[in-house]
Amino acid sequence: METRKVQVTGGSTYTVSLPKHWATDNDVSAGSIVEFHPEEDFLLLSPRDDEERTRGTLDVGGLTDEAELTRAVMTMYVSGFDIIELDAPRITAAQRRLIRDATQGLVGLEVIEETGERVVLQDLLDSSELSVHNAITRMRLVSLTMSEDAITALVENDADLADDVRERDDDVDRLWYMVSRVFRTVLRDPTTASEIGFPRETVFDYQSAARQLERIADHATKIATIASEVGDIPDEEAQALRELQEIAASVPETAMDALLARDSDTATELATEARARITEVDRKAREVDNLIREFDDPQRAQRLGLVVDSLSRTADYGSNLAESALQKAAPRPS
């Protein structure tokens, strides 16, 4: 760390010198324009970026596997590139379809150019138009509704509802990638934090929350898949599973209330309440496990055991959310 003494020039202007090595590394010299970004009691300085759009290029010539190519597009998107150029000696029709499919799963990204050797994607949304607050609020609603509907599909043997739950997982993933993109962009460019209206610390809390909600949706999808495999479930076990889901989902529900609460005392109270419910979830999970073990069909019992595990994990992710809420509400050192 380097220190500088603030001086006053002209009777009213505060000045401070820049470290020479930092200026050299960032091409700052006499006449250069730098930007200041106030963030509570911090003042961040960065060189002005003359390029409005950040461009990233990736050679996809060797990426023919669907998962690899899809992951490559998503990685470039989450990394914060505004323009993504995918190059290859020859881009096949199959690769183009995979790229278009991946693009449709990402908020704001569109194909703007295609040739035989490249596909160019561009994010058409400004950072100021992306609300991480609205994104995690939507993720909360969708993921917890998925969890409830997945159990309903399971105990009512409703294949259509199970399919609907699995389809909704794409919506949650799309929001998760968007929040991750904003988070990484805010880390790289302090200007973005000002544009979206949240300090970087809050964006970090929201990104952490989005990760937990995305995992809850994944487990709801897992339950929906099992729902298509187990057939009818006796009333007693069905009711027990409904009760477990309700208790488990109440943990992330209450934890999200805590994370979004403006009052620190309210946030602390709600987060503590959410964490305290884990004991009740564990007790109920053991009770349901004991019921399931009485099934004559060991394969069905094993699959329902996976359902119990997914519901327990849902509560655990809620506990992680509560921990984030407690950290956000904690007093800051002065």
C-alpha positions in Angstrom: 0.0 0.0 0.0 1.2 3.5 -0.8 0.1 6.7 0.9 -0.1 10.2 -0.4 -0.6 13.6 1.3 -3.5 15.6 0.2 -2.6 19.2 -0.8 -4.6 22.3 -1.5 -4.0 24.3 -4.6 -5.6 27.6 -5.5 -7.1 27.8 -2.1 -10.0 25.4 -2.8 -8.8 22.5 -4.9 -7.7 19.3 -3.2 -5.0 17.4 -5.2 -3.1 14.1 -4.7 -0.4 12.5 -6.9 -0.8 9.1 -8.5 1.7 6.3 -8.0 4.0 6.4 -11.1 4.1 2.6 -11.6 0.3 2.4 -11.6 0.1 5.3 -14.1 2.6 3.6 -16.3 0.9 0.2 -16.1 -2.4 1.8 -17.1 -1.1 4.1 -19.8 -2.0 7.2 -17.8 0.2 10.3 -18.7 -0.1 14.0 -18.8 -3.4 14.9 -20.5 -5.0 11.5 -19.8 -8.6 11.5 -18.4 -9.4 9.4 -15.4 -12.7 8.7 -13.8 -13.7 8.8 -10.1 -16.3 6.6 -8.7 -17.6 7.5 -5.2 -18.8 4.5 -3.2 -19.7 5.5 0.4 -16.4 6.3 2.1 -14.3 5.0 -0.8 -13.3 6.9 -3.9 -12.3 4.6 -6.8 -10.2 5.8 -9.7 -9.9 4.2 -13.1 -8.6 5.3 -16.5 -11.3 6.2 -18.9 -12.0 3.4 -21.4 -12.4 4.9 -24.8 -14.0 1.7 -26.1 -17.7 1.5 -25.3 -17.8 -2.2 -25.8 -15.5 -5.0 -24.5 -14.8 -7.6 -27.2 -13.7 -11.2 -26.6 -12.6 -13.7 -29.2 -12.6 -17.5 -28.8 -11.5 -20.2 -31.2 -14.2 -22.8 -31.3 -12.8 -24.9 -34.1 -12.1 -27.9 -31.8 -15.4 -27.6 -29.8 -17.8 -30.0 -31.4 -19.3 -31.5 -28.2 -22.6 -29.8 -27.3 -21.7 -29.3 -23.6 -18.3 -27.9 -24.4 -19.5 -25.4 -26.9 -22.5 -24.3 -24.8 -20.2 -23.9 -21.8 -17.8 -21.8 -23.9 -20.5 -19.3 -24.9 -21.8 -19.1 -21.4 -18.4 -18.5 -20.0 -17.7 -15.6 -22.4 -21.1 -14.1 -21.5 -20.6 -14.4 -17.7 -17.1 -13.0 -18.1 -18.7 -9.7 -19.1 -17.8 -9.4 -22.8 -20.3 -7.2 -24.7 -19.2 -8.6 -28.1 -18.3 -12.2 -28.4 -16.6 -13.4 -31.6 -16.5 -17.2 -32.1 -14.0 -18.1 -34.8 -13.0 -21.3 -36.6 -11.6 -22.3 -40.0 -15.1 -23.5 -40.7 -18.1 -23.3 -38.4 -20.4 -26.2 -39.1 -24.2 -26.1 -39.2 -24.3 -28.2 -36.1 -22.1 -25.7 -34.2 -24.3 -22.8 -35.4 -27.4 -24.5 -34.0 -25.6 -25.1 -30.7 -24.5 -21.5 -30.5 -28.0 -20.2 -31.3 -29.5 -22.5 -28.6 -27.0 -21.3 -26.0 -27.6 -17.7 -27.0 -31.4 -18.1 -26.4 -30.7 -19.1 -22.8 -28.8 -15.9 -22.0 -30.5 -12.5 -21.2 -29.8 -9.8 -23.8 -27.4 -11.8 -26.0 -28.2 -12.0 -29.7 -26.5 -13.2 -32.9 -25.5 -10.1 -35.0 -23.2 -11.6 -37.6 -22.6 -15.0 -39.2 -20.1 -16.0 -41.8 -18.5 -19.3 -42.7 -15.6 -18.7 -40.3 -17.2 -16.8 -37.4 -20.3 -16.1 -35.4 -20.5 -12.7 -33.6 -22.8 -12.3 -30.5 -23.6 -9.0 -28.8 -25.2 -8.1 -25.5 -27.9 -5.6 -26.5 -28.7 -4.5 -22.9 -27.0 -1.8 -21.0 -25.9 -2.5 -17.5 -28.3 0.1 -16.2 -31.2 -1.9 -17.6 -30.2 -5.1 -15.7 -31.7 -5.3 -12.2 -30.0 -7.8 -10.0 -32.6 -7.1 -7.3 -35.4 -8.0 -9.7 -33.5 -11.0 -10.9 -33.0 -12.6 -7.5 -36.6 -11.8 -6.5 -37.8 -13.6 -9.6 -35.4 -16.5 -8.9 -36.8 -16.8 -5.4 -40.3 -17.0 -6.6 -39.6 -19.5 -9.4 -37.2 -21.8 -7.5 -39.4 -22.1 -4.4 -42.6 -22.6 -6.5 -40.7 -25.3 -8.5 -39.9 -27.1 -5.2 -43.5 -27.1 -4.1 -44.8 -28.2 -7.6 -42.2 -30.9 -7.8 -43.5 -32.5 -4.6 -47.1 -32.1 -5.9 -46.1 -33.8 -9.1 -44.5 -36.6 -7.1 -47.3 -37.4 -4.7 -50.1 -36.9 -7.3 -48.2 -38.7 -10.0 -48.7 -35.8 -12.3 -46.3 -36.2 -15.3 -47.3 -32.9 -17.0 -46.5 -30.9 -13.8 -43.2 -32.7 -13.5 -42.3 -31.7 -17.1 -43.3 -28.1 -16.3 -41.0 -28.0 -13.3 -38.1 -29.1 -15.4 -38.8 -26.5 -18.1 -38.8 -23.7 -15.5 -35.2 -24.6 -14.5 -34.1 -22.9 -17.7 -35.6 -19.6 -16.5 -33.7 -19.8 -13.2 -30.5 -20.7 -15.1 -31.0 -17.7 -17.4 -31.3 -15.3 -14.4 -28.3 -16.9 -12.6 -26.1 -16.3 -15.6 -27.3 -12.7 -15.8 -26.6 -12.0 -12.2 -23.1 -13.7 -12.5 -22.4 -11.5 -15.5 -23.3 -8.3 -13.7 -21.3 -9.4 -10.7 -18.1 -10.0 -12.7 -18.6 -6.7 -14.6 -19.0 -4.8 -11.4 -15.7 -6.3 -10.1 -13.9 -5.3 -13.3 -15.5 -1.9 -13.9 -16.6 0.4 -10.9 -18.8 2.4 -13.3 -21.2 -0.5 -13.6 -22.0 -0.3 -9.9 -23.1 3.3 -10.3 -25.2 2.4 -13.3 -27.1 -0.4 -11.6 -27.6 1.6 -8.4 -26.0 -0.9 -6.0 -22.6 -0.9 -4.3 -20.3 -3.8 -5.2 -20.7 -5.4 -1.8 -24.5 -5.7 -2.3 -24.0 -7.1 -5.7 -21.8 -9.8 -4.2 -24.5 -10.6 -1.6 -27.1 -10.9 -4.4 -24.8 -13.1 -6.5 -24.2 -15.4 -3.6 -28.0 -15.6 -3.0 -28.6 -16.3 -6.7 -26.2 -19.3 -6.5 -28.2 -20.8 -3.6 -31.5 -20.3 -5.4 -30.1 -21.8 -8.6 -29.2 -24.9 -6.5 -32.7 -25.1 -5.0 -34.1 -25.1 -8.5 -31.7 -27.9 -9.5 -33.0 -30.1 -6.7 -36.6 -29.3 -7.6 -35.8 -30.5 -11.1 -34.2 -33.6 -9.6 -37.4 -34.3 -7.6 -39.5 -33.7 -10.7 -37.4 -36.3 -12.6 -37.9 -38.8 -9.8 -41.7 -38.1 -9.9 -41.9 -39.7 -13.3 -40.3 -42.9 -12.0 -41.9 -43.9 -8.7 -45.7 -44.2 -9.5 -48.3 -43.9 -6.8 -47.3 -43.1 -3.2 -49.4 -44.1 -0.1 -51.3 -41.2 1.6 -49.3 -41.2 4.8 -45.9 -40.9 3.0 -47.3 -38.4 0.6 -48.5 -36.1 3.4 -45.2 -36.5 5.2 -43.3 -35.4 2.1 -45.6 -32.4 1.7 -44.9 -31.4 5.3 -41.2 -31.8 4.8 -41.2 -29.7 1.7 -43.1 -26.9 3.4 -40.8 -26.8 6.4 -37.7 -27.0 4.2 -38.8 -24.2 1.8 -39.6 -21.9 4.7 -35.9 -21.7 5.5 -34.9 -20.0 2.2 -38.1 -18.1 2.1 -37.5 -16.5 5.5 -33.8 -16.1 4.7 -34.5 -14.1 1.6 -36.8 -11.9 3.6 -33.8 -11.3 5.8 -31.4 -10.6 3.0 -33.8 -8.1 1.3 -34.8 -6.4 4.6 -33.7 -2.8 4.9 -33.6 -2.7 8.6 -30.6 -4.6 10.1 -32.4 -5.6 13.3 -35.3 -7.1 11.2 -32.8 -8.8 9.0 -30.9 -10.3 11.9 -34.1 -11.5 13.5 -35.4 -13.2 10.4 -32.0 -14.8 9.5 -31.7 -16.2 13.0 -35.2 -17.6 12.7 -34.4 -19.2 9.4 -31.3 -20.9 10.7 -33.1 -22.2 13.8 -35.6 -24.1 11.6 -32.8 -26.5 10.3 -33.2 -28.6 13.5 -36.9 -29.0 12.7 -36.1 -29.9 9.1 -33.6 -32.6 10.2 -36.1 -34.1 12.6 -38.8 -34.2 10.0 -36.4 -35.7 7.4 -35.5 -38.6 9.7 -39.2 -39.2 10.3 -39.9 -39.4 6.6 -36.9 -41.6 6.0 -38.3 -44.1 8.6 -41.6 -44.2 6.8 -40.0 -44.7 3.4 -37.9 -47.7 4.6 -41.1 -49.6 5.3 -41.8 -49.8 1.5 -41.7 -53.3 0.1 -40.0 -52.0 -3.1 -36.4 -51.1 -2.1 -35.8 -49.3 -5.4 -38.8 -47.0 -4.8 -37.6 -46.4 -1.2 -34.1 -45.5 -2.5 -35.6 -43.0 -5.0 -37.8 -41.4 -2.4 -34.7 -41.2 -0.1 -33.1 -39.0 -2.8 -36.2 -36.8 -2.6 -35.8 -36.4 1.2 -32.1 -35.6 0.6 -33.0 -32.9 -2.0 -35.5 -31.3 0.4 -32.9 -31.3 3.2 -30.4 -29.6 0.9 -33.0 -27.0 0.0 -33.1 -26.1 3.7 -29.3 -26.1 3.9 -29.1 -23.6 1.0 -31.6 -21.5 2.9 -29.3 -21.6 5.9 -26.5 -20.3 3.6 -28.8 -17.5 2.5 -29.4 -16.7 6.2 -25.7 -16.5 6.8 -25.3 -14.0 4.0 -28.1 -12.0 5.4 -26.5 -11.9 8.8 -23.2 -10.8 7.3 -25.0 -8.1 5.3 -26.8 -6.8 8.5 -23.7 -6.9 10.7 -22.2 -3.5 11.8 -19.3 -2.3 9.7 -16.0 -1.5 11.3 -15.4 2.2 11.6 
